[in-house]
Amino acid sequence: MKLKALVIGGSGLFLMVFSLLLFVAILFSDEQDGGFSNIHYGGVNVSAEVLAHKPMVEKYAREYGIEEYVNVLLAIIQVESGGTAEDVMQSSESLGLPPNSLSTEESIKQGVKYFSELLASRDRLGVDLESVIQSYNYGGGFLGYVANRGNKYTFELAQSFSKEYSDGEKVSYPNPIAIPINGGWRYNYGNMFYVQLVTQYLVTTQFNDNTVQAIMDEALKYEGWKYVYGGASPTTSFDCSGLTQWTYGKAGIKLPRTAQQQYDVTQHIPLSEAKAGDLVFFHSTYNAGSYITHIGIYLGDNRMFHAGDPIGYADLTSSYWQQHLVGAGRIKQ
């Protein structure tokens, strides 16, 4: 459970709930020593259990007018519960209720509503999105704290806020995010690493090339959709080559239908030379009667977006993908 204390002005009651966040870090934040800008988070890399809640998150995001923050909300669910607890957003405490008091839908509705209220305060105070994310854990008082200290989130501000409200009490926190920063501890108020915990699951999908951006803008519409063998359009959902054919087609690039055919029409290059927007190919992922059996969109930094099950991101350094990797392919101009 995470702290949902409401800190109002300099007075009032502070509800304090402490716990360890149990998860395996996927990506480390490089911003630990400085502030964050208002980055557009165009994608999210979360578990299938979390993605299962996406339709309901979208429903309440529309209701509260914050549709553009669905990915951030999904990343919060990943940190709060991994998508497996009933109170998936751990939002009971923001209503002054005991932890885990809400059903899944009630939790999502309240969590989204609470986040929308924090965003409204953000707009009034002129602070940034990362301050809002941290406030989901600390309570709304952190927004005023940031507003009085330059209007921009920094890890140092999150740390000093927690230090102040814990009277400097430290607790062990051997978390993969915390260990590289301070050896594995935190102050005993909320979680001063909350922004890092959430943003590790968010993906910045802004590319320099307009064509690549168009491909990914289309591809991200189908994140979380089921893999469907033979699927090649939003009507049916997609298989791997159906997804690449459709998304590249929307950017004006015509590709043949199968993974093998797409491999055959590209310039073959090693993965080390691949750039965002290239294709990445795999062999023997299943018995398809051809050498190339799977394909994805290369994003850089050993990551791809592909029609797995569900459609989403994958880490190419994993043993599975390394075992089946053929290489990258560049569209011939």
TAFENNOR-V951598 format. One record per residue. N is the residue number from 1. RES is the residue in one small letter. PHI is phi in degrees with one decimal (none if undefined). NEAR is the number of other C-alpha atoms within 10 Angstrom. D_FIRST is the distance of its C-alpha to the first C-alpha in Angstrom with 1 decimal. Layout:
n=[N:N]
res=[RES:RES]
phi=[PHI:PHI]
near=[NEAR:NEAR]
d_first=[D_FIRST:D_FIRST]
This chain:
n=[1:2:3:4:5:6:7:8:9:10:11:12:13:14:15:16:17:18:19:20:21:22:23:24:25:26:27:28:29:30:31:32:33:34:35:36:37:38:39:40:41:42:43:44:45:46:47:48:49:50:51:52:53:54:55:56:57:58:59:60:61:62:63:64:65:66:67:68:69:70:71:72:73:74:75:76:77:78:79:80:81:82:83:84:85:86:87:88:89:90:91:92:93:94:95:96:97:98:99:100:101:102:103:104:105:106:107:108:109:110:111:112:113:114:115:116:117:118:119:120:121:122:123:124:125:126:127:128:129:130:131:132:133:134:135:136:137:138:139:140:141:142:143:144:145:146:147:148:149:150:151:152:153:154:155:156:157:158:159:160:161:162:163:164:165:166:167:168:169:170:171:172:173:174:175:176:177:178:179:180:181:182:183:184:185:186:187:188:189:190:191:192:193:194:195:196:197:198:199:200:201:202:203:204:205:206:207:208:209:210:211:212:213:214:215:216:217:218:219:220:221:222:223:224:225:226:227:228:229:230:231:232:233:234:235:236:237:238:239:240:241:242:243:244:245:246:247:248:249:250:251:252:253:254:255:256:257:258:259:260:261:262:263:264:265:266:267:268:269:270:271:272:273:274:275:276:277:278:279:280:281:282:283:284:285:286:287:288:289:290:291:292:293:294:295:296:297:298:299:300:301:302:303:304:305:306:307:308:309:310:311:312:313:314:315:316:317:318:319:320:321:322:323:324:325:326:327:328:329:330:331:332:333]
res=[m:k:l:k:a:l:v:i:g:g:s:g:l:f:l:m:v:f:s:l:l:l:f:v:a:i:l:f:s:d:e:q:d:g:g:f:s:n:i:h:y:g:g:v:n:v:s:a:e:v:l:a:h:k:p:m:v:e:k:y:a:r:e:y:g:i:e:e:y:v:n:v:l:l:a:i:i:q:v:e:s:g:g:t:a:e:d:v:m:q:s:s:e:s:l:g:l:p:p:n:s:l:s:t:e:e:s:i:k:q:g:v:k:y:f:s:e:l:l:a:s:r:d:r:l:g:v:d:l:e:s:v:i:q:s:y:n:y:g:g:g:f:l:g:y:v:a:n:r:g:n:k:y:t:f:e:l:a:q:s:f:s:k:e:y:s:d:g:e:k:v:s:y:p:n:p:i:a:i:p:i:n:g:g:w:r:y:n:y:g:n:m:f:y:v:q:l:v:t:q:y:l:v:t:t:q:f:n:d:n:t:v:q:a:i:m:d:e:a:l:k:y:e:g:w:k:y:v:y:g:g:a:s:p:t:t:s:f:d:c:s:g:l:t:q:w:t:y:g:k:a:g:i:k:l:p:r:t:a:q:q:q:y:d:v:t:q:h:i:p:l:s:e:a:k:a:g:d:l:v:f:f:h:s:t:y:n:a:g:s:y:i:t:h:i:g:i:y:l:g:d:n:r:m:f:h:a:g:d:p:i:g:y:a:d:l:t:s:s:y:w:q:q:h:l:v:g:a:g:r:i:k:q]
phi=[none:-109.3:-70.5:-125.1:-68.7:-96.0:-101.8:-113.0:57.1:-113.0:-134.4:100.0:-93.7:-120.2:-83.6:-117.9:-129.5:-115.9:-166.0:-90.5:-88.7:-101.3:-168.3:-104.3:-67.3:-95.7:-133.6:-88.6:-80.8:-95.2:-102.0:-66.1:-104.2:-147.8:-84.8:-108.1:-90.7:-80.7:-71.9:-84.9:-91.0:-87.9:-145.9:-143.8:-116.5:-125.3:-73.0:-61.6:-62.9:-72.8:-60.2:-61.9:-89.8:-58.6:-57.9:-71.9:-62.1:-62.2:-58.1:-79.8:-63.7:-64.9:-60.8:-100.8:72.3:-129.0:-56.9:-71.7:-107.1:-58.0:-64.2:-63.7:-64.6:-65.5:-64.8:-63.1:-60.9:-58.2:-73.2:-69.5:-146.0:67.1:81.9:-106.5:-83.2:-66.8:-83.9:-64.4:-100.8:46.8:-100.8:-56.1:-69.4:-70.3:-98.9:79.0:-96.0:-62.0:-55.0:60.8:-89.3:-102.7:-72.5:-59.6:-67.3:-61.5:-63.8:-66.5:-59.8:-69.3:-62.1:-67.0:-60.0:-62.6:-64.2:-64.4:-67.5:-65.0:-63.5:-63.2:-66.3:-56.9:-63.7:-69.8:-91.6:78.0:-99.6:-102.6:-64.0:-63.0:-64.5:-65.6:-59.6:-62.9:-69.8:-61.1:-91.9:-83.1:107.5:-63.2:-60.6:-66.7:-63.1:-66.1:-60.2:-69.2:-59.1:-83.7:-133.4:106.7:70.3:-133.7:-60.2:-138.5:-61.4:-61.7:-67.2:-61.8:-68.2:-68.9:-63.0:-65.5:-61.4:-63.1:-85.4:-104.5:56.6:78.8:-73.8:-106.8:-132.7:-65.9:-148.0:-77.7:-97.7:-58.2:-75.6:-76.8:-57.3:-66.4:-85.6:-139.6:92.3:111.4:-146.2:-147.5:-75.1:-85.5:-146.6:57.8:-138.3:-69.4:-95.8:-60.2:-61.1:-63.7:-63.7:-75.6:-71.9:-63.6:-94.8:-96.9:-119.4:-86.9:-108.4:-115.0:-110.2:-70.8:-83.0:-62.4:-66.7:-63.9:-61.4:-64.4:-61.0:-74.2:-59.4:-73.3:-60.9:-68.7:-63.2:-109.7:-59.5:90.9:-71.4:-74.1:-73.2:-128.8:-60.9:87.9:-75.1:-144.4:-158.0:-61.2:-65.6:-107.8:72.1:-135.9:-99.7:-63.3:-77.4:-63.6:-65.8:-67.6:-60.0:-68.3:-70.5:-68.6:-61.4:-65.4:-95.8:88.2:-112.4:-89.7:-117.7:-68.4:-82.0:-95.6:-60.9:-62.9:-63.7:-68.1:-62.0:-66.4:-99.9:-104.9:-82.1:-82.6:-137.3:-67.8:-58.9:-63.3:-101.1:-71.1:-122.4:-54.6:101.4:-70.9:-100.8:-127.4:-120.2:-137.8:-116.8:57.7:-76.5:-162.2:-83.6:-108.3:79.4:-143.8:-69.9:-83.9:-122.4:-152.1:-147.3:-143.6:-96.3:-77.5:-112.5:97.3:55.5:57.7:-129.2:-136.5:-113.7:-154.0:-87.4:-86.4:-130.6:-88.0:-65.0:173.3:-91.0:-145.5:-95.4:-74.5:-83.7:-65.4:-61.1:-63.6:-69.4:-62.7:-63.7:-107.1:-65.3:-100.1:152.1:-105.7:-137.1:-109.8:-62.5:-77.1:-84.0]
near=[21:25:24:26:24:23:19:14:11:7:7:9:10:15:16:17:16:13:13:12:17:11:14:9:13:14:16:16:15:9:12:18:11:13:16:17:12:12:13:14:18:18:23:25:24:24:18:16:14:21:25:15:18:17:12:15:24:21:15:20:23:15:13:16:12:17:15:14:20:23:23:22:25:29:25:29:28:24:26:24:21:22:24:13:14:17:24:29:30:28:31:22:21:20:16:12:11:12:18:18:16:22:14:20:17:17:20:27:22:20:27:27:19:19:23:18:15:22:23:13:17:20:12:9:15:16:23:22:22:23:30:25:24:25:26:25:26:29:23:26:18:25:29:19:18:21:17:12:11:11:17:21:28:20:22:14:19:23:16:14:22:23:18:13:15:15:12:15:13:14:12:13:20:15:20:17:23:20:12:12:12:11:14:15:16:23:22:23:28:28:23:25:19:23:27:22:28:22:22:20:26:21:18:13:18:16:14:9:10:11:16:22:17:18:21:24:18:18:22:18:12:17:22:25:18:17:19:18:14:15:16:20:14:13:7:13:19:27:26:27:27:24:28:30:22:22:26:21:15:16:17:12:15:15:21:15:17:21:25:20:14:21:27:13:14:17:14:19:16:11:20:11:12:21:18:19:24:22:28:28:25:22:21:16:15:11:9:12:8:13:17:23:21:26:31:26:29:25:21:15:13:16:17:22:25:27:31:21:16:18:24:25:24:18:15:18:13:10:10:11:16:13:14:16:21:22:19:25:27:18:16:8:6]
d_first=[0.0:3.8:6.7:9.0:11.9:15.2:17.8:21.1:24.2:24.6:24.1:21.9:18.8:15.7:12.5:10.6:7.1:7.0:5.9:7.9:7.7:10.1:12.9:16.6:17.8:20.5:22.0:22.0:22.4:25.8:25.1:23.5:26.4:27.2:26.4:25.6:28.0:27.3:27.5:27.8:25.2:27.3:25.3:22.0:21.6:18.8:18.7:20.7:17.8:16.5:20.1:20.6:18.6:20.9:23.5:21.2:19.6:23.3:24.3:22.0:22.6:26.3:25.9:24.4:26.7:24.4:25.5:25.9:22.1:21.2:20.8:18.4:16.3:16.4:15.4:12.3:11.5:12.4:9.9:6.9:8.0:11.6:12.9:12.7:10.1:11.9:9.5:9.9:9.3:6.3:9.3:9.9:9.4:12.0:14.3:13.9:12.6:10.4:7.0:8.1:11.6:12.8:14.8:14.6:17.4:16.2:12.8:14.9:17.5:15.4:13.5:17.0:18.6:16.3:17.0:20.6:20.8:19.6:22.3:24.8:24.1:24.4:27.8:29.0:28.1:29.2:26.2:25.0:22.4:20.4:20.1:18.6:16.0:15.0:15.1:12.4:10.1:12.6:14.2:17.8:19.5:19.0:21.5:24.1:23.6:24.3:27.2:28.8:28.7:30.3:28.1:26.7:23.4:23.7:21.4:23.4:22.5:18.8:19.4:21.8:19.5:16.8:19.7:21.2:18.3:17.5:21.2:21.3:19.2:18.2:16.0:16.5:14.7:16.9:15.6:18.4:17.9:18.0:20.9:23.6:22.8:22.7:22.8:19.1:17.6:15.8:16.1:13.7:12.6:10.0:10.9:14.6:14.7:12.7:16.1:17.2:14.2:14.8:18.5:19.1:18.8:21.1:24.9:27.6:30.4:33.2:36.3:39.7:41.7:42.0:42.7:39.6:37.5:39.1:38.3:34.6:34.4:35.8:33.8:30.4:31.3:30.9:27.7:25.8:29.1:30.3:33.0:36.3:39.3:42.2:40.1:41.4:40.4:37.6:39.4:38.8:35.9:36.8:37.6:37.6:41.1:40.9:38.0:39.9:43.1:41.5:39.6:42.4:44.8:43.0:43.7:47.3:47.4:48.9:47.7:49.1:47.1:46.1:44.3:47.6:49.5:47.1:47.3:51.1:51.4:49.2:50.3:48.7:47.0:44.8:41.1:41.5:43.7:41.5:40.3:37.9:39.5:41.3:40.8:39.6:41.2:40.5:42.8:42.6:39.1:40.9:44.5:45.7:49.3:48.9:47.8:45.2:42.5:39.5:39.1:36.5:36.5:36.2:34.0:34.6:32.7:33.0:31.0:32.2:31.5:32.9:33.1:31.0:29.2:27.5:29.2:27.4:27.3:28.2:28.6:32.2:31.8:30.3:32.8:33.3:34.4:36.4:38.2:39.3:39.8:43.3:42.9:42.7:45.1:46.3:47.8:51.5:52.7]
